Amino acid sequence: MLTFFAQDHATSDMVYSNADITKAEQAAEIIAFADYWQHATGSDPGLLVFDSQLTTYKILDELTGRGISWLTLRQRGKAELARLAALPASAWKPPSSPGPAATGGPGCTRT
């Protein structure tokens, strides 16, 4: 059995959980959450951020088709971490967003 949970980015509140997921159901759980959120709030989630191994390309296409933005994260291996650590400081730039300018914090590089 697997567990799926969703946390609100602004409040850190847990807004959804399901602790009764089989491996066969895993890929579609992100859709189940989006359906739940749409029913609870009247609109689809604005942005979903999740592990890249959670779902399939078919499900990602479904999210995109619904107009739901998504971002997948993946674990970096030792070789990739070493490659990133070897980049010169000039290869990094501060992240930007449409919101207020961030001061300090991590940098981003194009990989």
N, CA, C and O atoms as a GROMACS GRO file, in nm:
protein
  444
    1MET      N    1   0.083  -0.117   0.000
    1MET     CA    2   0.000   0.000   0.000
    1MET      C    3   0.088   0.125   0.000
    1MET      O    4   0.196   0.126   0.060
    2LEU      N    5   0.041   0.228  -0.068
    2LEU     CA    6   0.112   0.354  -0.078
    2LEU      C    7   0.027   0.466  -0.016
    2LEU      O    8  -0.094   0.451   0.000
    3THR      N    9   0.092   0.576   0.018
    3THR     CA   10   0.023   0.692   0.073
    3THR      C   11   0.047   0.811  -0.017
    3THR      O   12   0.158   0.832  -0.066
    4PHE      N   13  -0.057   0.889  -0.038
    4PHE     CA   14  -0.051   1.011  -0.118
    4PHE      C   15  -0.104   1.123  -0.030
    4PHE      O   16  -0.207   1.107   0.035
    5PHE      N   17  -0.035   1.236  -0.028
    5PHE     CA   18  -0.089   1.351   0.044
    5PHE      C   19  -0.056   1.477  -0.032
    5PHE      O   20   0.040   1.482  -0.109
    6ALA      N   21  -0.137   1.581  -0.010
    6ALA     CA   22  -0.116   1.711  -0.073
    6ALA      C   23  -0.111   1.816   0.035
    6ALA      O   24  -0.189   1.815   0.130
    7GLN      N   25  -0.016   1.908   0.019
    7GLN     CA   26   0.005   2.013   0.117
    7GLN      C   27  -0.011   2.148   0.047
    7GLN      O   28   0.043   2.168  -0.062
    8ASP      N   29  -0.084   2.239   0.109
    8ASP     CA   30  -0.101   2.374   0.056
    8ASP      C   31   0.031   2.449   0.068
    8ASP      O   32   0.091   2.452   0.175
    9HIS      N   33   0.076   2.509  -0.042
    9HIS     CA   34   0.206   2.575  -0.040
    9HIS      C   35   0.208   2.701   0.047
    9HIS      O   36   0.312   2.736   0.102
   10ALA      N   37   0.097   2.769   0.059
   10ALA     CA   38   0.094   2.894   0.133
   10ALA      C   39   0.083   2.872   0.284
   10ALA      O   40   0.144   2.946   0.362
   11THR      N   41   0.007   2.773   0.325
   11THR     CA   42  -0.018   2.752   0.468
   11THR      C   43   0.054   2.631   0.525
   11THR      O   44   0.064   2.618   0.647
   12SER      N   45   0.103   2.543   0.441
   12SER     CA   46   0.163   2.416   0.479
   12SER      C   47   0.060   2.319   0.538
   12SER      O   48   0.098   2.215   0.592
   13ASP      N   49  -0.068   2.352   0.527
   13ASP     CA   50  -0.174   2.262   0.574
   13ASP      C   51  -0.185   2.142   0.481
   13ASP      O   52  -0.172   2.156   0.359
   14MET      N   53  -0.209   2.024   0.538
   14MET     CA   54  -0.237   1.907   0.457
   14MET      C   55  -0.382   1.919   0.409
   14MET      O   56  -0.474   1.930   0.491
   15VAL      N   57  -0.402   1.917   0.278
   15VAL     CA   58  -0.536   1.940   0.223
   15VAL      C   59  -0.598   1.814   0.162
   15VAL      O   60  -0.714   1.815   0.123
   16TYR      N   61  -0.519   1.706   0.155
   16TYR     CA   62  -0.570   1.582   0.094
   16TYR      C   63  -0.479   1.470   0.136
   16TYR      O   64  -0.357   1.488   0.146
   17SER      N   65  -0.537   1.353   0.160
   17SER     CA   66  -0.455   1.235   0.183
   17SER      C   67  -0.533   1.110   0.147
   17SER      O   68  -0.656   1.107   0.154
   18ASN      N   69  -0.460   1.008   0.108
   18ASN     CA   70  -0.516   0.878   0.078
   18ASN      C   71  -0.409   0.776   0.114
   18ASN      O   72  -0.304   0.771   0.051
   19ALA      N   73  -0.435   0.695   0.214
   19ALA     CA   74  -0.338   0.597   0.262
   19ALA      C   75  -0.372   0.456   0.219
   19ALA      O   76  -0.327   0.359   0.279
   20ASP      N   77  -0.452   0.445   0.114
   20ASP     CA   78  -0.501   0.314   0.071
   20ASP      C   79  -0.484   0.298  -0.080
   20ASP      O   80  -0.578   0.260  -0.149
   21ILE      N   81  -0.364   0.327  -0.130
   21ILE     CA   82  -0.339   0.324  -0.274
   21ILE      C   83  -0.253   0.203  -0.309
   21ILE      O   84  -0.152   0.178  -0.244
   22THR      N   85  -0.295   0.130  -0.410
   22THR     CA   86  -0.212   0.020  -0.458
   22THR      C   87  -0.115   0.074  -0.563
   22THR      O   88  -0.135   0.183  -0.615
   23LYS      N   89  -0.013  -0.001  -0.592
   23LYS     CA   90   0.084   0.038  -0.695
   23LYS      C   91   0.013   0.061  -0.829
   23LYS      O   92   0.049   0.153  -0.903
   24ALA      N   93  -0.087  -0.021  -0.859
   24ALA     CA   94  -0.162  -0.007  -0.985
   24ALA      C   95  -0.242   0.123  -0.990
   24ALA      O   96  -0.269   0.175  -1.099
   25GLU      N   97  -0.281   0.177  -0.875
   25GLU     CA   98  -0.360   0.300  -0.870
   25GLU      C   99  -0.274   0.426  -0.860
   25GLU      O  100  -0.324   0.537  -0.876
   26GLN      N  101  -0.147   0.408  -0.833
   26GLN     CA  102  -0.058   0.521  -0.804
   26GLN      C  103  -0.062   0.630  -0.911
   26GLN      O  104  -0.079   0.747  -0.878
   27ALA      N  105  -0.047   0.594  -1.037
   27ALA     CA  106  -0.035   0.693  -1.144
   27ALA      C  107  -0.156   0.784  -1.154
   27ALA      O  108  -0.143   0.902  -1.185
   28ALA      N  109  -0.275   0.731  -1.127
   28ALA     CA  110  -0.398   0.809  -1.141
   28ALA      C  111  -0.434   0.888  -1.016
   28ALA      O  112  -0.529   0.965  -1.019
   29GLU      N  113  -0.361   0.872  -0.907
   29GLU     CA  114  -0.398   0.941  -0.782
   29GLU      C  115  -0.389   1.092  -0.795
   29GLU      O  116  -0.464   1.164  -0.730
   30ILE      N  117  -0.299   1.142  -0.877
   30ILE     CA  118  -0.288   1.286  -0.896
   30ILE      C  119  -0.415   1.341  -0.962
   30ILE      O  120  -0.456   1.454  -0.934
   31ILE      N  121  -0.477   1.260  -1.048
   31ILE     CA  122  -0.606   1.299  -1.108
   31ILE      C  123  -0.715   1.295  -1.002
   31ILE      O  124  -0.801   1.383  -0.998
   32ALA      N  125  -0.712   1.195  -0.915
   32ALA     CA  126  -0.810   1.187  -0.807
   32ALA      C  127  -0.800   1.312  -0.718
   32ALA      O  128  -0.901   1.367  -0.676
   33PHE      N  129  -0.677   1.356  -0.691
   33PHE     CA  130  -0.662   1.478  -0.613
   33PHE      C  131  -0.716   1.599  -0.688
   33PHE      O  132  -0.788   1.680  -0.630
   34ALA      N  133  -0.682   1.612  -0.816
   34ALA     CA  134  -0.731   1.726  -0.895
   34ALA      C  135  -0.884   1.727  -0.898
   34ALA      O  136  -0.946   1.833  -0.888
   35ASP      N  137  -0.946   1.610  -0.912
   35ASP     CA  138  -1.092   1.600  -0.910
   35ASP      C  139  -1.148   1.645  -0.774
   35ASP      O  140  -1.245   1.721  -0.767
   36TYR      N  141  -1.084   1.598  -0.666
   36TYR     CA  142  -1.124   1.637  -0.532
   36TYR      C  143  -1.115   1.789  -0.516
   36TYR      O  144  -1.208   1.853  -0.467
   37TRP      N  145  -1.002   1.846  -0.558
   37TRP     CA  146  -0.980   1.990  -0.542
   37TRP      C  147  -1.082   2.070  -0.622
   37TRP      O  148  -1.134   2.171  -0.575
   38GLN      N  149  -1.111   2.023  -0.743
   38GLN     CA  150  -1.210   2.093  -0.827
   38GLN      C  151  -1.347   2.089  -0.759
   38GLN      O  152  -1.418   2.190  -0.759
   39HIS      N  153  -1.384   1.976  -0.703
   39HIS     CA  154  -1.512   1.962  -0.634
   39HIS      C  155  -1.517   2.049  -0.508
   39HIS      O  156  -1.619   2.110  -0.479
   40ALA      N  157  -1.406   2.053  -0.433
   40ALA     CA  158  -1.402   2.126  -0.306
   40ALA      C  159  -1.396   2.277  -0.324
   40ALA      O  160  -1.452   2.352  -0.244
   41THR      N  161  -1.328   2.323  -0.431
   41THR     CA  162  -1.305   2.467  -0.446
   41THR      C  163  -1.375   2.530  -0.565
   41THR      O  164  -1.388   2.652  -0.573
   42GLY      N  165  -1.420   2.447  -0.657
   42GLY     CA  166  -1.483   2.499  -0.778
   42GLY      C  167  -1.386   2.527  -0.892
   42GLY      O  168  -1.428   2.570  -0.999
   43SER      N  169  -1.258   2.502  -0.870
   43SER     CA  170  -1.161   2.519  -0.978
   43SER      C  171  -1.050   2.416  -0.964
   43SER      O  172  -1.024   2.364  -0.856
   44ASP      N  173  -0.984   2.388  -1.075
   44ASP     CA  174  -0.873   2.294  -1.072
   44ASP      C  175  -0.756   2.356  -0.997
   44ASP      O  176  -0.748   2.478  -0.985
   45PRO      N  177  -0.665   2.273  -0.947
   45PRO     CA  178  -0.545   2.327  -0.881
   45PRO      C  179  -0.467   2.415  -0.979
   45PRO      O  180  -0.465   2.389  -1.099
   46GLY      N  181  -0.403   2.518  -0.927
   46GLY     CA  182  -0.325   2.607  -1.012
   46GLY      C  183  -0.192   2.548  -1.054
   46GLY      O  184  -0.149   2.564  -1.168
   47LEU      N  185  -0.125   2.479  -0.962
   47LEU     CA  186   0.005   2.419  -0.988
   47LEU      C  187   0.022   2.298  -0.899
   47LEU      O  188  -0.003   2.305  -0.778
   48LEU      N  189   0.065   2.188  -0.957
   48LEU     CA  190   0.095   2.066  -0.881
   48LEU      C  191   0.245   2.039  -0.892
   48LEU      O  192   0.300   2.041  -1.002
   49VAL      N  193   0.310   2.013  -0.780
   49VAL     CA  194   0.452   1.980  -0.777
   49VAL      C  195   0.463   1.843  -0.711
   49VAL      O  196   0.415   1.823  -0.600
   50PHE      N  197   0.527   1.748  -0.780
   50PHE     CA  198   0.533   1.612  -0.729
   50PHE      C  199   0.653   1.538  -0.784
   50PHE      O  200   0.717   1.584  -0.879
   51ASP      N  201   0.684   1.424  -0.724
   51ASP     CA  202   0.794   1.339  -0.765
   51ASP      C  203   0.772   1.289  -0.907
   51ASP      O  204   0.661   1.254  -0.945
   52SER      N  205   0.878   1.287  -0.984
   52SER     CA  206   0.866   1.248  -1.125
   52SER      C  207   0.823   1.103  -1.144
   52SER      O  208   0.776   1.067  -1.252
   53GLN      N  209   0.839   1.020  -1.041
   53GLN     CA  210   0.801   0.880  -1.055
   53GLN      C  211   0.658   0.852  -1.009
   53GLN      O  212   0.613   0.737  -1.010
   54LEU      N  213   0.586   0.957  -0.970
   54LEU     CA  214   0.450   0.939  -0.921
   54LEU      C  215   0.356   0.891  -1.029
   54LEU      O  216   0.271   0.805  -1.003
   55THR      N  217   0.367   0.944  -1.150
   55THR     CA  218   0.265   0.920  -1.251
   55THR      C  219   0.327   0.893  -1.388
   55THR      O  220   0.448   0.877  -1.400
   56THR      N  221   0.242   0.888  -1.489
   56THR     CA  222   0.286   0.854  -1.625
   56THR      C  223   0.268   0.974  -1.718
   56THR      O  224   0.202   1.072  -1.683
   57TYR      N  225   0.327   0.964  -1.836
   57TYR     CA  226   0.310   1.070  -1.936
   57TYR      C  227   0.163   1.084  -1.977
   57TYR      O  228   0.118   1.195  -2.005
   58LYS      N  229   0.091   0.976  -1.981
   58LYS     CA  230  -0.051   0.982  -2.015
   58LYS      C  231  -0.127   1.069  -1.914
   58LYS      O  232  -0.211   1.150  -1.952
   59ILE      N  233  -0.098   1.051  -1.787
   59ILE     CA  234  -0.162   1.130  -1.682
   59ILE      C  235  -0.115   1.275  -1.689
   59ILE      O  236  -0.195   1.367  -1.669
   60LEU      N  237   0.013   1.298  -1.716
   60LEU     CA  238   0.062   1.435  -1.732
   60LEU      C  239  -0.009   1.505  -1.847
   60LEU      O  240  -0.043   1.623  -1.837
   61ASP      N  241  -0.032   1.433  -1.956
   61ASP     CA  242  -0.107   1.489  -2.069
   61ASP      C  243  -0.249   1.525  -2.028
   61ASP      O  244  -0.304   1.626  -2.073
   62GLU      N  245  -0.309   1.442  -1.943
   62GLU     CA  246  -0.445   1.470  -1.895
   62GLU      C  247  -0.446   1.597  -1.810
   62GLU      O  248  -0.536   1.680  -1.824
   63LEU      N  249  -0.348   1.612  -1.722
   63LEU     CA  250  -0.338   1.734  -1.642
   63LEU      C  251  -0.323   1.856  -1.731
   63LEU      O  252  -0.392   1.957  -1.712
   64THR      N  253  -0.234   1.846  -1.830
   64THR     CA  254  -0.212   1.956  -1.923
   64THR      C  255  -0.341   1.989  -1.999
   64THR      O  256  -0.374   2.106  -2.017
   65GLY      N  257  -0.412   1.885  -2.042
   65GLY     CA  258  -0.538   1.905  -2.114
   65GLY      C  259  -0.643   1.977  -2.030
   65GLY      O  260  -0.729   2.046  -2.085
   66ARG      N  261  -0.636   1.961  -1.900
   66ARG     CA  262  -0.729   2.029  -1.810
   66ARG      C  263  -0.682   2.171  -1.776
   66ARG      O  264  -0.751   2.245  -1.705
   67GLY      N  265  -0.565   2.207  -1.825
   67GLY     CA  266  -0.511   2.340  -1.796
   67GLY      C  267  -0.443   2.348  -1.661
   67GLY      O  268  -0.423   2.458  -1.609
   68ILE      N  269  -0.408   2.234  -1.604
   68ILE     CA  270  -0.340   2.231  -1.474
   68ILE      C  271  -0.189   2.233  -1.498
   68ILE      O  272  -0.135   2.145  -1.565
   69SER      N  273  -0.123   2.333  -1.443
   69SER     CA  274   0.022   2.340  -1.452
   69SER      C  275   0.082   2.239  -1.355
   69SER      O  276   0.026   2.214  -1.248
   70TRP      N  277   0.195   2.182  -1.392
   70TRP     CA  278   0.260   2.084  -1.306
   70TRP      C  279   0.411   2.095  -1.320
   70TRP      O  280   0.463   2.142  -1.420
   71LEU      N  281   0.479   2.050  -1.216
   71LEU     CA  282   0.624   2.049  -1.212
   71LEU      C  283   0.665   1.920  -1.143
   71LEU      O  284   0.619   1.891  -1.032
   72THR      N  285   0.751   1.844  -1.207
   72THR     CA  286   0.799   1.721  -1.144
   72THR      C  287   0.940   1.741  -1.090
   72THR      O  288   1.021   1.814  -1.148
   73LEU      N  289   0.967   1.676  -0.980
   73LEU     CA  290   1.098   1.679  -0.917
   73LEU      C  291   1.160   1.541  -0.930
   73LEU      O  292   1.089   1.440  -0.930
   74ARG      N  293   1.291   1.537  -0.940
   74ARG     CA  294   1.355   1.407  -0.944
   74ARG      C  295   1.481   1.410  -0.859
   74ARG      O  296   1.545   1.514  -0.843
   75GLN      N  297   1.514   1.295  -0.804
   75GLN     CA  298   1.634   1.283  -0.722
   75GLN      C  299   1.756   1.290  -0.814
   75GLN      O  300   1.757   1.229  -0.921
   76ARG      N  301   1.855   1.362  -0.773
   76ARG     CA  302   1.978   1.374  -0.850
   76ARG      C  303   2.079   1.273  -0.799
   76ARG      O  304   2.099   1.257  -0.679
   77GLY      N  305   2.143   1.204  -0.893
   77GLY     CA  306   2.246   1.108  -0.857
   77GLY      C  307   2.377   1.176  -0.821
   77GLY      O  308   2.392   1.296  -0.840
   78LYS      N  309   2.471   1.099  -0.769
   78LYS     CA  310   2.600   1.153  -0.726
   78LYS      C  311   2.675   1.220  -0.841
   78LYS      O  312   2.737   1.325  -0.822
   79ALA      N  313   2.671   1.160  -0.959
   79ALA     CA  314   2.743   1.218  -1.073
   79ALA      C  315   2.684   1.354  -1.112
   79ALA      O  316   2.758   1.447  -1.144
   80GLU      N  317   2.552   1.365  -1.110
   80GLU     CA  318   2.489   1.493  -1.144
   80GLU      C  319   2.518   1.598  -1.039
   80GLU      O  320   2.545   1.714  -1.072
   81LEU      N  321   2.515   1.560  -0.912
   81LEU     CA  322   2.547   1.654  -0.806
   81LEU      C  323   2.691   1.703  -0.818
   81LEU      O  324   2.718   1.821  -0.796
   82ALA      N  325   2.783   1.614  -0.851
   82ALA     CA  326   2.923   1.652  -0.869
   82ALA      C  327   2.938   1.746  -0.988
   82ALA      O  328   3.013   1.843  -0.982
   83ARG      N  329   2.867   1.718  -1.097
   83ARG     CA  330   2.872   1.806  -1.215
   83ARG      C  331   2.822   1.945  -1.181
   83ARG      O  332   2.883   2.045  -1.220
   84LEU      N  333   2.711   1.953  -1.107
   84LEU     CA  334   2.657   2.083  -1.069
   84LEU      C  335   2.750   2.157  -0.974
   84LEU      O  336   2.766   2.279  -0.985
   85ALA      N  337   2.812   2.085  -0.882
   85ALA     CA  338   2.904   2.147  -0.787
   85ALA      C  339   3.028   2.203  -0.857
   85ALA      O  340   3.089   2.298  -0.808
   86ALA      N  341   3.065   2.145  -0.971
   86ALA     CA  342   3.183   2.189  -1.043
   86ALA      C  343   3.158   2.310  -1.133
   86ALA      O  344   3.252   2.367  -1.187
   87LEU      N  345   3.033   2.350  -1.150
   87LEU     CA  346   3.002   2.465  -1.234
   87LEU      C  347   3.058   2.593  -1.171
   87LEU      O  348   3.056   2.607  -1.049
   88PRO      N  349   3.106   2.684  -1.254
   88PRO     CA  350   3.155   2.811  -1.198
   88PRO      C  351   3.038   2.896  -1.147
   88PRO      O  352   2.924   2.877  -1.188
   89ALA      N  353   3.069   2.987  -1.058
   89ALA     CA  354   2.966   3.075  -1.000
   89ALA      C  355   2.890   3.150  -1.110
   89ALA      O  356   2.772   3.181  -1.094
   90SER      N  357   2.957   3.181  -1.220
   90SER     CA  358   2.893   3.256  -1.328
   90SER      C  359   2.783   3.177  -1.400
   90SER      O  360   2.701   3.234  -1.471
   91ALA      N  361   2.780   3.045  -1.380
   91ALA     CA  362   2.677   2.961  -1.443
   91ALA      C  363   2.545   2.967  -1.368
   91ALA      O  364   2.442   2.921  -1.419
   92TRP      N  365   2.547   3.023  -1.249
   92TRP     CA  366   2.428   3.027  -1.165
   92TRP      C  367   2.367   3.166  -1.168
   92TRP      O  368   2.438   3.266  -1.179
   93LYS      N  369   2.236   3.171  -1.159
   93LYS     CA  370   2.167   3.299  -1.148
   93LYS      C  371   2.054   3.284  -1.047
   93LYS      O  372   2.003   3.173  -1.029
   94PRO      N  373   2.014   3.391  -0.983
   94PRO     CA  374   1.904   3.382  -0.886
   94PRO      C  375   1.775   3.345  -0.957
   94PRO      O  376   1.754   3.385  -1.072
   95PRO      N  377   1.689   3.269  -0.892
   95PRO     CA  378   1.560   3.237  -0.954
   95PRO      C  379   1.475   3.363  -0.964
   95PRO      O  380   1.489   3.456  -0.884
   96SER      N  381   1.387   3.366  -1.062
   96SER     CA  382   1.298   3.480  -1.077
   96SER      C  383   1.154   3.430  -1.079
   96SER      O  384   1.126   3.317  -1.118
   97SER      N  385   1.066   3.517  -1.036
   97SER     CA  386   0.924   3.485  -1.037
   97SER      C  387   0.847   3.613  -1.059
   97SER      O  388   0.902   3.722  -1.044
   98PRO      N  389   0.719   3.601  -1.096
   98PRO     CA  390   0.641   3.723  -1.117
   98PRO      C  391   0.609   3.796  -0.987
   98PRO      O  392   0.558   3.909  -0.990
   99GLY      N  393   0.638   3.734  -0.873
   99GLY     CA  394   0.610   3.796  -0.744
   99GLY      C  395   0.722   3.887  -0.700
   99GLY      O  396   0.808   3.923  -0.780
  100PRO      N  397   0.722   3.925  -0.572
  100PRO     CA  398   0.828   4.012  -0.520
  100PRO      C  399   0.966   3.949  -0.538
  100PRO      O  400   0.980   3.827  -0.534
  101ALA      N  401   1.065   4.032  -0.559
  101ALA     CA  402   1.201   3.982  -0.582
  101ALA      C  403   1.254   3.909  -0.459
  101ALA      O  404   1.237   3.954  -0.345
  102ALA      N  405   1.316   3.796  -0.484
  102ALA     CA  406   1.375   3.718  -0.374
  102ALA      C  407   1.512   3.775  -0.343
  102ALA      O  408   1.583   3.820  -0.433
  103THR      N  409   1.548   3.773  -0.218
  103THR     CA  410   1.681   3.817  -0.178
  103THR      C  411   1.755   3.697  -0.123
  103THR      O  412   1.705   3.626  -0.035
  104GLY      N  413   1.874   3.674  -0.174
  104GLY     CA  414   1.952   3.559  -0.128
  104GLY      C  415   1.889   3.430  -0.177
  104GLY      O  416   1.819   3.429  -0.278
  105GLY      N  417   1.912   3.322  -0.107
  105GLY     CA  418   1.851   3.194  -0.140
  105GLY      C  419   1.929   3.119  -0.246
  105GLY      O  420   2.036   3.162  -0.289
  106PRO      N  421   1.874   3.006  -0.289
  106PRO     CA  422   1.944   2.920  -0.385
  106PRO      C  423   1.948   2.980  -0.524
  106PRO      O  424   1.868   3.068  -0.556
  107GLY      N  425   2.039   2.931  -0.604
  107GLY     CA  426   2.049   2.974  -0.742
  107GLY      C  427   2.000   2.865  -0.835
  107GLY      O  428   1.978   2.752  -0.793
  108CYS      N  429   1.984   2.899  -0.959
  108CYS     CA  430   1.941   2.805  -1.063
  108CYS      C  431   2.041   2.806  -1.176
  108CYS      O  432   2.107   2.906  -1.202
  109THR      N  433   2.052   2.694  -1.243
  109THR     CA  434   2.134   2.687  -1.362
  109THR      C  435   2.057   2.607  -1.466
  109THR      O  436   1.971   2.526  -1.430
  110ARG      N  437   2.087   2.628  -1.591
  110ARG     CA  438   2.021   2.553  -1.697
  110ARG      C  439   2.097   2.423  -1.716
  110ARG      O  440   2.218   2.423  -1.736
  111THR      N  441   2.023   2.309  -1.709
  111THR     CA  442   2.089   2.180  -1.726
  111THR      C  443   2.049   2.117  -1.856
  111THR      O  444   2.094   2.007  -1.888
   0.00000   0.00000   0.00000
